Amino acid sequence: MSAPLRVLLAGLGNMGLSHAMACHENPALQIVGLANRSRPDLPGPLAGYPFFGDFETALAQTKPDLAVIATYTESHAGYAIAAMEAGAHVFVEKPLAANMADATRVVETARRTGRKLMVGYILRVHPSWQRLIAEARALGGPYVFRLNLNQQSTGAQWEVHKALMRSTSPIVDCGVHYVDVMCQITDAPPREVRGMGLRLSGEIAEDMYNYGHFQVLFADGSVGWYEAGWGPMISETAFFVKDVIAPGGAVSIVGSEPGGSAEIEGHTRVGALRLHRAGHGDRVVEMPDEPGHQALCAAEMAQMAAAIREDRDLSRHMRDALNSLAVCLAADESVRTGQAVKLQQGEG
């Protein structure tokens, strides 16, 4: 049996701790360091690992095979590039970078160095979402995508959202997941994005907005809509819409029944799909025994380890990551300028 891959984790917030626990429990992975600007209270299983106050020192001293980056968006590109230049493969939480220039540099570095690069699109390892994508593709395009994820956040959750909005809007932070789903279904590059947004709180910067939505047009004629809002004022009505329509019918998530818009487990849960075939009625497919958030993080780390061990080709994954980010950043630009943004050749 091969020796475990040596793993350095950067960022110990909610996602970072989940990834760290997934690495701790995976015998194919060995944590050699945890890096975070401040030292948080760590769960018992993680307390004994070497801790570093900065990523650069940790990278130089631990010499990992794999760097898992779950810091704030603005540091993703710099950390990912540094890790790959040092010889490590990289798993980086979404979004890949704060801008397309940095995201492109990360992907180009992966291609040049031959390092594996995977972005934390957690829905890609979720069996129910894989089924939704397969059912949608079976309908044949072009497609209409209707997706949203609004969160009525208060207390500590609102503090997390305000921290995220120092650099990233809700439609970028959350939207990349769902545009990635669109990209997997249509296979066509995005061509144009139109966005609108509104600042609904005096607790965030004047140049930021906590509600936004956008429309995206794809080269095959498919059209998509996505909406995201964060904050104590956000409505709980129709906050979780996941619907794909095509000439052959439609597929929708109908059975998630999350406890509330801020419940993290509910953001990935499907529960049941309604499959509609034009002229043939509907069929509900139950999705029992779905994995929870921690199980999905474990699946992501297992997939990353397998990509390294088996030398899997991640070209399509990287292309979709660039396209989904390009759409969401274009939406943000459109919100701020009031103009539609053209993506002439796609971004991948």
N, C-alpha and C positions, 0 to 999 in steps of 0.2 A: 504493500500500500504506500502511495506517495506521502511525503511529509505534508503536514497541514500548511496552507498558505498563511503567511504572516500578514496580519491586518493592523493597520493604523486607522483609528476612527477620529474624525475631526467634527466637533459640534455635538453637544450633549443635551440638546433640547428634546422635545417629544419624539421626533423622528430619529434623532441620533441615538437616544437611549434604546429605542425599539430595535434599531439596527445592531447596536452593541450587544443586546441580549440575544439577538438572532445569531450573531457571530459566536458568542460565548457558548451557545448550545449546539453549534454545528461542528462535528469532529473534523471536518475538512478545513476548518479555519482556526487560526490561533491568534488571539489579540496580543499584540506586542506594545500597544500604547493607545491612550486616550488623550485627545488634545482639546482644550477648551480655554477660552480667555479667563474665565473664573472657574473655581472648583465647586461644582454642584454637589448636593447630597446624592450619592450613588447608591443604587440597590446593592444589597450584600454580595451577589455574585460578581459585580463589577468592581468592588471596592479595592481589590488587591492588585489590579493592573497598574503598570507605570502610567503616571499622569504628567502631562506637559501643559504649560501655560501658553505655548505658541506652536503653530503647526510646523514652521520651518525647523525648529530645534528637534521636534519629534520626528520629522522626516529624516533628518540627518542621522539621528542616533538609533532609530529603530530599523531603518532600511527595509521597509515592508515590501511584500509582493503585491499587496492590494491596499489602496487608500479609499476609505469610505468617507465621503464628504457630505455632511449634513449641517453646514453652517448657514448663515444668512446669504442671500443670493449674491450680494456684491463681491463675496470672496470665492465663489465657486470656480470661476475661470482661472484665477491666479493659483489657487491650491491644486486644481486638477492638472494644469500644465506643469507646475513644479513637481508634482508626484510622478507624472509620466516621464518627464525629463530625468528624474532620478531612477527610473526603471520600474516603477510600480504601475499596475493596472488601476483603473479608477471606476468606482461607483459613486455617482454624484446625485444628490437629491435634485428634484425639479425646482424651479426652472434651471436649465443648463447654465445660463449666464444672465447678466443684467442687460445685455445688448447683443445684437447679432454679430458685431465685429468680434467680440470676445468669444461668443459661442462657436463661431467659425474657426477661430484660432484653436480652441480646445479640440474640435473634430480634426482639424488639420494636423495637430500634434499627435493625436491618436493614430492617424494614418501614417505619419512619417516615422513614428517610433515603433509601430506595430503593437502598441499596448491596447488592451481591451478597454472600451469605454461604454458604460451602461448608465442610463439616466433613470432615476427613480419613478418610473411610471407604474405605480403599484397595480393599476387595473390590468396590466399586461400579464400578470401572474394569477389573476382571479378567474377561476373556471367559469363562473356565471357570465362575466363580461366577455370572456372568450366565446361563449355560446351566443351571446347577443350579437357579437361581430360576425360570427359565422352565419347566423340566421339572416342578418341584414344583407350580407354579401350574396346569399342565395336568392334574394329577391331581385337582384339585378338593378343597376343604376339607370339614370342618375338618382341621387338621394336628396331628401330633405332631412336635416338634422335639427332636432329641437331639444336643447339640453340646458339645464341650469343647476346651480348649487348656491342657494342663498343661506346665510347663517345669522341667526339672531343671537349674537354673542354678547355676553355680559360678564362682569367680574374679571376673573383671571383670563378667560378666553378673549374678551375684548382687549385686554392688555397685550396679549399675544398678537392679535390682529393689528393693533396700533403700531406695535414694534415692526411687524412685517411691512406695514404701509409707509415706513420711513424710506423704503426703497422700491417696493413692489405693490402694484395695485391688485385688487381681488381678481380682475379678469385675466391678469397675467399669471398670478400665483396658482389659481385654481384652474384657469382655462386651459393650460397646456395639457392637462390630463385628458380633457374631453375633445380637444382638437386632435390629440393623438389618436383617440378612438375614431374620429372622422377620417383621419388619414389612413388608418388601417382598413376601413370599410371601402372608401372610394378608390384608393390607389392613385388618384389624380392630384397633381400639385395645386396648391392654392394660388389664386390669381388676384383677388381684390378683397379688401377688408373695409368695413364701415362701422365705426363705433360711436357710442354716446355714453356719458357718465355724469355723475353728480356727487358733489361733496355734501354729505348730510350731517356732518358733525364738526363742531368747532374744536374737537380734541385732536384732529389730524391737521397736517400741514395744509396751507392754502393751495398749494399746487398738487394736492393729492385728492382723490375721490374714493369713496367707500362703496359706491354702487356704480355698476357699469354693465352694458351689454353690447354685443357686436354681431354683425352678419358677415359671413365669409362666402365667397364664390370660388368654386373649383373649376379646373380646366375642362372637366367632363360635363359641366352644367350643374353639378350638385351645388346646393346652397345649405348653409348652416347658420344657426342662431345659438348664441350662448349668453347667459346672464349670471352675474355674481354680485352679491352684496354682503357686507359685514357690518355688524354693529347692533346696539340695543334697539334701534328703531326699525330693523328689517322685519318684514312680514313673514309669518309662518305659513301663509297661504300659498300653495303650489310652489313650495321652495325646492322640490326635488322632482324635476321633469326630465325623463330620459326616453326619447321617442325618435324612431327613424322610420321614414316613409319612402317608398319607392314605387315604381309602376306596378310591381307585383303584389304590393301590400304594405304591411307595416310590422315593426317589432318594437315593443315598449316594455319598460320595467313597470310593473304594477303592484308588486307584492312586497316592497322593501319595508314599508311601515316603520320608518325610523322614529325614535321616541321624540325627536325634536330636531330642528335644523342645525343645532350645535353639536349633536351627538356624532362623534367621529366614526363609530362603528357603522352608523347608518349611511355614511357617505359612499361606502363601497358595497353595501349589502344589496342584493337584487331581490331575493325572496321568490319571485315568480316573473316569468315573461308572458306577455300576451302576443301571440303570433297571429297576425291577420293576413289572410290571402284574399285578394280581390275576387269577389264572386263566390267564395267558399267559406265565409264565416271566420270565427275566431277559435283559437285553442290556447288554453293557459297551461304553461309548463312550469311546474313547481321546481324550485332550486333548494332542496333541503341540505342541511349540514354544510352551509357555506363557511369558508374560513374567516376567522376574525382578523382584526388589524395585525396582531402580533404574528399570527400564522402567515399572513401575506408578506410581512417583512422577512420572515424566515425563508419563504419561497423566493423572494428577491435575492437574498444572500446565497441561497443554494443555486439559483440560476447564474449568478455572477461567478461563483466558483466553477460551475460546469463550463461556462463560456471560456474561462481561462484554461482549465484542464483539457478540454476537448478542442481548443482553438476554433471556436465557433465564429462564423462570419457575422459581425454586427453592423455591416454597412447599411442595411435597411433600417435598423434601429436608430443609427446616428442620423440618417437622412430624415426620418420621421421626427426625430427630436428637433432638428433644425427647422423643419417646416412648421411644426406646432408652435415653437417659440416665435418664429417669424410672424405667424398669424396674430398671436396675442400681443406682441410688441407693436405690430401695425395697428391693432385695435386701440392700444394705448395712445399711439401717435394720432390716430383719427379722433379720439376723444379730445385730445388737447388742441388739435388744429381745426377741427370741424370739417375736415376733408377726407374723402375716400383715399385709401392707400393702395397703390398697385404693387403686386408682386409678380414682376414680368415673367420670370422663368422658374418660379418656385425657389426654394432656398437650399435644396438638397443636392 
